[in-house]
Amino acid sequence: MASHGLERRVVITGIGTPRGLGFDSANVAYFLTSAGELRKVSGTGTTVVASSLGDPRQLTVRAPLTT
């Protein structure tokens, strides 16, 4: 895959097919699962922030900070 001069960093792997991915003001990653969970990336794993969200289709967040 071409990087087009952009720097990339792996945040987490093995999360399946997330419905949405976003970052909070501390650059912590959050993602929606097809099972209706909002999960937070924590260390090398994830924790559930909210569940029973039905069938989520979109996560709206701000863009991550870049330097």
Contacts in CASP RR format, 6 or more apart in sequence:
PFRMAT RR
TARGET T0000
AUTHOR 0000-0000-0000
METHOD contacts of the structure
MODEL  1
MASHGLERRVVITGIGTPRGLGFDSANVAYFLTSAGELRKVSGTGTTVVA
SSLGDPRQLTVRAPLTT
11 29 0 8 1.000
11 41 0 8 1.000
12 29 0 8 1.000
12 41 0 8 1.000
12 44 0 8 1.000
12 45 0 8 1.000
12 46 0 8 1.000
15 31 0 8 1.000
15 33 0 8 1.000
15 39 0 8 1.000
15 46 0 8 1.000
17 34 0 8 1.000
18 31 0 8 1.000
18 32 0 8 1.000
18 33 0 8 1.000
19 31 0 8 1.000
19 32 0 8 1.000
19 33 0 8 1.000
19 34 0 8 1.000
19 56 0 8 1.000
19 57 0 8 1.000
19 58 0 8 1.000
19 59 0 8 1.000
20 31 0 8 1.000
20 32 0 8 1.000
20 56 0 8 1.000
20 58 0 8 1.000
20 59 0 8 1.000
21 29 0 8 1.000
21 30 0 8 1.000
21 31 0 8 1.000
21 59 0 8 1.000
22 29 0 8 1.000
22 30 0 8 1.000
22 31 0 8 1.000
22 59 0 8 1.000
22 61 0 8 1.000
22 62 0 8 1.000
22 64 0 8 1.000
23 29 0 8 1.000
23 30 0 8 1.000
23 61 0 8 1.000
23 62 0 8 1.000
23 63 0 8 1.000
23 64 0 8 1.000
23 65 0 8 1.000
24 30 0 8 1.000
24 61 0 8 1.000
25 62 0 8 1.000
27 64 0 8 1.000
27 65 0 8 1.000
28 40 0 8 1.000
28 41 0 8 1.000
29 40 0 8 1.000
29 41 0 8 1.000
30 38 0 8 1.000
30 39 0 8 1.000
30 40 0 8 1.000
30 41 0 8 1.000
30 49 0 8 1.000
30 59 0 8 1.000
30 61 0 8 1.000
31 38 0 8 1.000
31 39 0 8 1.000
31 41 0 8 1.000
31 46 0 8 1.000
31 59 0 8 1.000
32 38 0 8 1.000
32 39 0 8 1.000
32 53 0 8 1.000
32 56 0 8 1.000
32 58 0 8 1.000
32 59 0 8 1.000
33 39 0 8 1.000
33 56 0 8 1.000
34 55 0 8 1.000
34 56 0 8 1.000
36 51 0 8 1.000
36 52 0 8 1.000
36 53 0 8 1.000
36 54 0 8 1.000
36 55 0 8 1.000
36 56 0 8 1.000
37 48 0 8 1.000
37 49 0 8 1.000
37 50 0 8 1.000
37 51 0 8 1.000
37 53 0 8 1.000
38 48 0 8 1.000
38 49 0 8 1.000
38 50 0 8 1.000
38 51 0 8 1.000
38 53 0 8 1.000
38 56 0 8 1.000
38 59 0 8 1.000
39 46 0 8 1.000
39 47 0 8 1.000
39 48 0 8 1.000
39 49 0 8 1.000
40 46 0 8 1.000
40 47 0 8 1.000
40 49 0 8 1.000
END
